[in-house]
Amino acid sequence: MNAVENINLSWNEVTDKCLKGVWNNIWPDIGKGGDSGHSVDLNRIVEETVELAKQTSLDEVNVEDVEKIVEVFLMMSLRN
């Protein structure tokens, strides 16, 4: 159980800037503000992310957590 506690403590230290930097590397088109040619169903992405987390034994991850991460990222993208 210490591993889960360590992950939780570490996650609480992740800054918005760090999240944005990671997402820019993973999905560069989203930060450009242009049309990447792909339509995005955020609800589907959130649901699939939660399902993947549960499959990897991260049962405490829920829809609200993932929506908050997506919201923070989108707000940061709009600022730049």
Summary of the structure (lengths in Angstrom):
residues: 80
radius of gyration: 14.0
end to end distance: 39.2
largest distance: 43.4
contacts: 155
relative contact order: 0.12
helix: 72%
strand: 0%
